[in-house]
Amino acid sequence: MAEDAVQEAFIAAFNNFDRLRDIKKFHAWVAVIASNKAID
């Protein structure tokens, strides 16, 4: 289950990479996506 959330998070991050405004915030951005996917 956790592996699925991580995989979905990285797929979502890849698909939405153009929305990332500051590359320095990549880690936090992916962490928020992963958190949201885990909740879903």
CHARMM-style PDB file with segment names, atoms N, HN, CA, C and O in Angstrom:
ATOM      1  N   MET     1       0.816  -1.185   0.000  1.00  0.00      PROA
ATOM      2  CA  MET     1       0.000   0.000   0.000  1.00  0.00      PROA
ATOM      3  C   MET     1       0.870   1.264   0.000  1.00  0.00      PROA
ATOM      4  O   MET     1       0.623   2.180  -0.784  1.00  0.00      PROA
ATOM      5  N   ALA     2       1.863   1.320   0.852  1.00  0.00      PROA
ATOM      6  HN  ALA     2       2.064   0.576   1.489  1.00  0.00      PROA
ATOM      7  CA  ALA     2       2.762   2.483   0.873  1.00  0.00      PROA
ATOM      8  C   ALA     2       3.539   2.582  -0.431  1.00  0.00      PROA
ATOM      9  O   ALA     2       3.776   3.676  -0.943  1.00  0.00      PROA
ATOM     10  N   GLU     3       3.936   1.421  -0.967  1.00  0.00      PROA
ATOM     11  HN  GLU     3       3.743   0.533  -0.551  1.00  0.00      PROA
ATOM     12  CA  GLU     3       4.672   1.425  -2.234  1.00  0.00      PROA
ATOM     13  C   GLU     3       3.807   1.992  -3.351  1.00  0.00      PROA
ATOM     14  O   GLU     3       4.303   2.706  -4.223  1.00  0.00      PROA
ATOM     15  N   ASP     4       2.526   1.679  -3.328  1.00  0.00      PROA
ATOM     16  HN  ASP     4       2.123   1.099  -2.621  1.00  0.00      PROA
ATOM     17  CA  ASP     4       1.608   2.210  -4.338  1.00  0.00      PROA
ATOM     18  C   ASP     4       1.509   3.730  -4.245  1.00  0.00      PROA
ATOM     19  O   ASP     4       1.502   4.420  -5.265  1.00  0.00      PROA
ATOM     20  N   ALA     5       1.433   4.245  -3.026  1.00  0.00      PROA
ATOM     21  HN  ALA     5       1.439   3.685  -2.198  1.00  0.00      PROA
ATOM     22  CA  ALA     5       1.342   5.695  -2.838  1.00  0.00      PROA
ATOM     23  C   ALA     5       2.602   6.387  -3.338  1.00  0.00      PROA
ATOM     24  O   ALA     5       2.531   7.448  -3.957  1.00  0.00      PROA
ATOM     25  N   VAL     6       3.748   5.786  -3.069  1.00  0.00      PROA
ATOM     26  HN  VAL     6       3.805   4.924  -2.566  1.00  0.00      PROA
ATOM     27  CA  VAL     6       5.016   6.369  -3.530  1.00  0.00      PROA
ATOM     28  C   VAL     6       5.079   6.351  -5.050  1.00  0.00      PROA
ATOM     29  O   VAL     6       5.463   7.339  -5.675  1.00  0.00      PROA
ATOM     30  N   GLN     7       4.702   5.228  -5.638  1.00  0.00      PROA
ATOM     31  HN  GLN     7       4.390   4.425  -5.130  1.00  0.00      PROA
ATOM     32  CA  GLN     7       4.716   5.128  -7.092  1.00  0.00      PROA
ATOM     33  C   GLN     7       3.760   6.149  -7.710  1.00  0.00      PROA
ATOM     34  O   GLN     7       4.114   6.820  -8.680  1.00  0.00      PROA
ATOM     35  N   GLU     8       2.566   6.269  -7.163  1.00  0.00      PROA
ATOM     36  HN  GLU     8       2.279   5.724  -6.375  1.00  0.00      PROA
ATOM     37  CA  GLU     8       1.606   7.244  -7.678  1.00  0.00      PROA
ATOM     38  C   GLU     8       2.115   8.669  -7.502  1.00  0.00      PROA
ATOM     39  O   GLU     8       1.883   9.525  -8.355  1.00  0.00      PROA
ATOM     40  N   ALA     9       2.804   8.923  -6.403  1.00  0.00      PROA
ATOM     41  HN  ALA     9       2.993   8.227  -5.709  1.00  0.00      PROA
ATOM     42  CA  ALA     9       3.352  10.262  -6.154  1.00  0.00      PROA
ATOM     43  C   ALA     9       4.394  10.623  -7.201  1.00  0.00      PROA
ATOM     44  O   ALA     9       4.382  11.737  -7.726  1.00  0.00      PROA
ATOM     45  N   PHE    10       5.291   9.701  -7.511  1.00  0.00      PROA
ATOM     46  HN  PHE    10       5.300   8.796  -7.085  1.00  0.00      PROA
ATOM     47  CA  PHE    10       6.322  10.007  -8.498  1.00  0.00      PROA
ATOM     48  C   PHE    10       5.753  10.111  -9.908  1.00  0.00      PROA
ATOM     49  O   PHE    10       6.243  10.897 -10.719  1.00  0.00      PROA
ATOM     50  N   ILE    11       4.738   9.337 -10.200  1.00  0.00      PROA
ATOM     51  HN  ILE    11       4.340   8.698  -9.541  1.00  0.00      PROA
ATOM     52  CA  ILE    11       4.074   9.472 -11.502  1.00  0.00      PROA
ATOM     53  C   ILE    11       3.404  10.840 -11.604  1.00  0.00      PROA
ATOM     54  O   ILE    11       3.509  11.515 -12.628  1.00  0.00      PROA
ATOM     55  N   ALA    12       2.715  11.244 -10.533  1.00  0.00      PROA
ATOM     56  HN  ALA    12       2.630  10.695  -9.701  1.00  0.00      PROA
ATOM     57  CA  ALA    12       2.066  12.558 -10.520  1.00  0.00      PROA
ATOM     58  C   ALA    12       3.097  13.675 -10.624  1.00  0.00      PROA
ATOM     59  O   ALA    12       2.885  14.654 -11.339  1.00  0.00      PROA
ATOM     60  N   ALA    13       4.206  13.531  -9.915  1.00  0.00      PROA
ATOM     61  HN  ALA    13       4.378  12.736  -9.334  1.00  0.00      PROA
ATOM     62  CA  ALA    13       5.266  14.545  -9.977  1.00  0.00      PROA
ATOM     63  C   ALA    13       5.829  14.634 -11.394  1.00  0.00      PROA
ATOM     64  O   ALA    13       6.036  15.732 -11.912  1.00  0.00      PROA
ATOM     65  N   PHE    14       6.072  13.502 -12.013  1.00  0.00      PROA
ATOM     66  HN  PHE    14       5.904  12.611 -11.593  1.00  0.00      PROA
ATOM     67  CA  PHE    14       6.597  13.486 -13.379  1.00  0.00      PROA
ATOM     68  C   PHE    14       5.612  14.153 -14.341  1.00  0.00      PROA
ATOM     69  O   PHE    14       6.000  14.960 -15.185  1.00  0.00      PROA
ATOM     70  N   ASN    15       4.344  13.806 -14.201  1.00  0.00      PROA
ATOM     71  HN  ASN    15       4.028  13.150 -13.515  1.00  0.00      PROA
ATOM     72  CA  ASN    15       3.330  14.354 -15.104  1.00  0.00      PROA
ATOM     73  C   ASN    15       3.085  15.844 -14.896  1.00  0.00      PROA
ATOM     74  O   ASN    15       2.612  16.529 -15.802  1.00  0.00      PROA
ATOM     75  N   ASN    16       3.403  16.345 -13.712  1.00  0.00      PROA
ATOM     76  HN  ASN    16       3.788  15.788 -12.976  1.00  0.00      PROA
ATOM     77  CA  ASN    16       3.143  17.751 -13.395  1.00  0.00      PROA
ATOM     78  C   ASN    16       4.418  18.545 -13.167  1.00  0.00      PROA
ATOM     79  O   ASN    16       4.382  19.612 -12.555  1.00  0.00      PROA
ATOM     80  N   PHE    17       5.536  18.040 -13.649  1.00  0.00      PROA
ATOM     81  HN  PHE    17       5.565  17.173 -14.146  1.00  0.00      PROA
ATOM     82  CA  PHE    17       6.821  18.687 -13.401  1.00  0.00      PROA
ATOM     83  C   PHE    17       6.850  20.121 -13.918  1.00  0.00      PROA
ATOM     84  O   PHE    17       7.544  20.968 -13.355  1.00  0.00      PROA
ATOM     85  N   ASP    18       6.111  20.398 -14.970  1.00  0.00      PROA
ATOM     86  HN  ASP    18       5.547  19.710 -15.428  1.00  0.00      PROA
ATOM     87  CA  ASP    18       6.091  21.756 -15.531  1.00  0.00      PROA
ATOM     88  C   ASP    18       5.432  22.764 -14.586  1.00  0.00      PROA
ATOM     89  O   ASP    18       5.576  23.970 -14.783  1.00  0.00      PROA
ATOM     90  N   ARG    19       4.724  22.296 -13.580  1.00  0.00      PROA
ATOM     91  HN  ARG    19       4.608  21.316 -13.420  1.00  0.00      PROA
ATOM     92  CA  ARG    19       4.088  23.183 -12.600  1.00  0.00      PROA
ATOM     93  C   ARG    19       5.022  23.568 -11.462  1.00  0.00      PROA
ATOM     94  O   ARG    19       4.723  24.483 -10.696  1.00  0.00      PROA
ATOM     95  N   LEU    20       6.141  22.883 -11.346  1.00  0.00      PROA
ATOM     96  HN  LEU    20       6.385  22.139 -11.969  1.00  0.00      PROA
ATOM     97  CA  LEU    20       7.108  23.195 -10.289  1.00  0.00      PROA
ATOM     98  C   LEU    20       7.804  24.503 -10.640  1.00  0.00      PROA
ATOM     99  O   LEU    20       8.445  24.611 -11.685  1.00  0.00      PROA
ATOM    100  N   ARG    21       7.677  25.488  -9.771  1.00  0.00      PROA
ATOM    101  HN  ARG    21       7.156  25.400  -8.922  1.00  0.00      PROA
ATOM    102  CA  ARG    21       8.214  26.816 -10.069  1.00  0.00      PROA
ATOM    103  C   ARG    21       9.652  26.987  -9.611  1.00  0.00      PROA
ATOM    104  O   ARG    21      10.423  27.707 -10.246  1.00  0.00      PROA
ATOM    105  N   ASP    22      10.021  26.337  -8.523  1.00  0.00      PROA
ATOM    106  HN  ASP    22       9.395  25.752  -8.008  1.00  0.00      PROA
ATOM    107  CA  ASP    22      11.360  26.517  -7.963  1.00  0.00      PROA
ATOM    108  C   ASP    22      11.971  25.143  -7.720  1.00  0.00      PROA
ATOM    109  O   ASP    22      11.521  24.409  -6.840  1.00  0.00      PROA
ATOM    110  N   ILE    23      12.982  24.794  -8.486  1.00  0.00      PROA
ATOM    111  HN  ILE    23      13.348  25.390  -9.201  1.00  0.00      PROA
ATOM    112  CA  ILE    23      13.604  23.475  -8.387  1.00  0.00      PROA
ATOM    113  C   ILE    23      14.158  23.216  -6.988  1.00  0.00      PROA
ATOM    114  O   ILE    23      14.293  22.064  -6.576  1.00  0.00      PROA
ATOM    115  N   LYS    24      14.477  24.277  -6.261  1.00  0.00      PROA
ATOM    116  HN  LYS    24      14.367  25.213  -6.595  1.00  0.00      PROA
ATOM    117  CA  LYS    24      14.990  24.119  -4.898  1.00  0.00      PROA
ATOM    118  C   LYS    24      13.930  23.550  -3.960  1.00  0.00      PROA
ATOM    119  O   LYS    24      14.258  23.019  -2.899  1.00  0.00      PROA
ATOM    120  N   LYS    25      12.675  23.660  -4.343  1.00  0.00      PROA
ATOM    121  HN  LYS    25      12.409  24.092  -5.205  1.00  0.00      PROA
ATOM    122  CA  LYS    25      11.578  23.157  -3.516  1.00  0.00      PROA
ATOM    123  C   LYS    25      11.076  21.793  -3.985  1.00  0.00      PROA
ATOM    124  O   LYS    25       9.997  21.353  -3.587  1.00  0.00      PROA
ATOM    125  N   PHE    26      11.860  21.127  -4.829  1.00  0.00      PROA
ATOM    126  HN  PHE    26      12.736  21.484  -5.152  1.00  0.00      PROA
ATOM    127  CA  PHE    26      11.443  19.840  -5.387  1.00  0.00      PROA
ATOM    128  C   PHE    26      11.113  18.826  -4.298  1.00  0.00      PROA
ATOM    129  O   PHE    26      10.072  18.171  -4.356  1.00  0.00      PROA
ATOM    130  N   HSD    27      11.988  18.692  -3.309  1.00  0.00      PROA
ATOM    131  HN  HSD    27      12.834  19.223  -3.262  1.00  0.00      PROA
ATOM    132  CA  HSD    27      11.780  17.698  -2.249  1.00  0.00      PROA
ATOM    133  C   HSD    27      10.461  17.947  -1.519  1.00  0.00      PROA
ATOM    134  O   HSD    27       9.677  17.019  -1.317  1.00  0.00      PROA
ATOM    135  N   ALA    28      10.220  19.171  -1.133  1.00  0.00      PROA
ATOM    136  HN  ALA    28      10.857  19.925  -1.297  1.00  0.00      PROA
ATOM    137  CA  ALA    28       8.978  19.509  -0.427  1.00  0.00      PROA
ATOM    138  C   ALA    28       7.767  19.295  -1.330  1.00  0.00      PROA
ATOM    139  O   ALA    28       6.722  18.827  -0.879  1.00  0.00      PROA
ATOM    140  N   TRP    29       7.912  19.637  -2.592  1.00  0.00      PROA
ATOM    141  HN  TRP    29       8.761  20.017  -2.959  1.00  0.00      PROA
ATOM    142  CA  TRP    29       6.826  19.489  -3.554  1.00  0.00      PROA
ATOM    143  C   TRP    29       6.431  18.019  -3.709  1.00  0.00      PROA
ATOM    144  O   TRP    29       5.247  17.684  -3.695  1.00  0.00      PROA
ATOM    145  N   VAL    30       7.426  17.151  -3.855  1.00  0.00      PROA
ATOM    146  HN  VAL    30       8.388  17.423  -3.866  1.00  0.00      PROA
ATOM    147  CA  VAL    30       7.155  15.716  -3.979  1.00  0.00      PROA
ATOM    148  C   VAL    30       6.592  15.170  -2.668  1.00  0.00      PROA
ATOM    149  O   VAL    30       5.716  14.306  -2.686  1.00  0.00      PROA
ATOM    150  N   ALA    31       7.084  15.662  -1.536  1.00  0.00      PROA
ATOM    151  HN  ALA    31       7.796  16.364  -1.521  1.00  0.00      PROA
ATOM    152  CA  ALA    31       6.584  15.209  -0.237  1.00  0.00      PROA
ATOM    153  C   ALA    31       5.103  15.545  -0.071  1.00  0.00      PROA
ATOM    154  O   ALA    31       4.342  14.739   0.465  1.00  0.00      PROA
ATOM    155  N   VAL    32       4.694  16.715  -0.522  1.00  0.00      PROA
ATOM    156  HN  VAL    32       5.312  17.369  -0.957  1.00  0.00      PROA
ATOM    157  CA  VAL    32       3.278  17.093  -0.444  1.00  0.00      PROA
ATOM    158  C   VAL    32       2.447  16.195  -1.354  1.00  0.00      PROA
ATOM    159  O   VAL    32       1.369  15.745  -0.965  1.00  0.00      PROA
ATOM    160  N   ILE    33       2.932  15.935  -2.541  1.00  0.00      PROA
ATOM    161  HN  ILE    33       3.808  16.300  -2.857  1.00  0.00      PROA
ATOM    162  CA  ILE    33       2.219  15.044  -3.460  1.00  0.00      PROA
ATOM    163  C   ILE    33       2.093  13.656  -2.839  1.00  0.00      PROA
ATOM    164  O   ILE    33       1.019  13.056  -2.883  1.00  0.00      PROA
ATOM    165  N   ALA    34       3.177  13.140  -2.263  1.00  0.00      PROA
ATOM    166  HN  ALA    34       4.049  13.627  -2.228  1.00  0.00      PROA
ATOM    167  CA  ALA    34       3.157  11.815  -1.638  1.00  0.00      PROA
ATOM    168  C   ALA    34       2.180  11.779  -0.467  1.00  0.00      PROA
ATOM    169  O   ALA    34       1.444  10.808  -0.294  1.00  0.00      PROA
ATOM    170  N   SER    35       2.177  12.823   0.322  1.00  0.00      PROA
ATOM    171  HN  SER    35       2.775  13.613   0.181  1.00  0.00      PROA
ATOM    172  CA  SER    35       1.250  12.895   1.454  1.00  0.00      PROA
ATOM    173  C   SER    35      -0.197  12.874   0.970  1.00  0.00      PROA
ATOM    174  O   SER    35      -1.040  12.173   1.529  1.00  0.00      PROA
ATOM    175  N   ASN    36      -0.468  13.638  -0.056  1.00  0.00      PROA
ATOM    176  HN  ASN    36       0.216  14.208  -0.510  1.00  0.00      PROA
ATOM    177  CA  ASN    36      -1.827  13.671  -0.607  1.00  0.00      PROA
ATOM    178  C   ASN    36      -2.229  12.322  -1.192  1.00  0.00      PROA
ATOM    179  O   ASN    36      -3.374  11.898  -1.034  1.00  0.00      PROA
ATOM    180  N   LYS    37      -1.312  11.649  -1.861  1.00  0.00      PROA
ATOM    181  HN  LYS    37      -0.382  11.993  -1.991  1.00  0.00      PROA
ATOM    182  CA  LYS    37      -1.611  10.332  -2.431  1.00  0.00      PROA
ATOM    183  C   LYS    37      -1.838   9.303  -1.333  1.00  0.00      PROA
ATOM    184  O   LYS    37      -2.685   8.422  -1.478  1.00  0.00      PROA
ATOM    185  N   ALA    38      -1.094   9.404  -0.239  1.00  0.00      PROA
ATOM    186  HN  ALA    38      -0.405  10.120  -0.122  1.00  0.00      PROA
ATOM    187  CA  ALA    38      -1.262   8.470   0.877  1.00  0.00      PROA
ATOM    188  C   ALA    38      -2.631   8.653   1.532  1.00  0.00      PROA
ATOM    189  O   ALA    38      -3.257   7.684   1.961  1.00  0.00      PROA
ATOM    190  N   ILE    39      -3.086   9.899   1.605  1.00  0.00      PROA
ATOM    191  HN  ILE    39      -2.577  10.687   1.257  1.00  0.00      PROA
ATOM    192  CA  ILE    39      -4.402  10.175   2.187  1.00  0.00      PROA
ATOM    193  C   ILE    39      -5.506   9.635   1.286  1.00  0.00      PROA
ATOM    194  O   ILE    39      -6.502   9.096   1.768  1.00  0.00      PROA
ATOM    195  N   ASP    40      -5.322   9.781  -0.016  1.00  0.00      PROA
ATOM    196  HN  ASP    40      -4.513  10.219  -0.407  1.00  0.00      PROA
ATOM    197  CA  ASP    40      -6.317   9.279  -0.979  1.00  0.00      PROA
ATOM    198  C   ASP    40      -6.288   7.779  -0.937  1.00  0.00      PROA
ATOM    199  OT1 ASP    40      -7.040   7.126  -1.661  1.00  0.00      PROA
TER     200      ASP     40
END
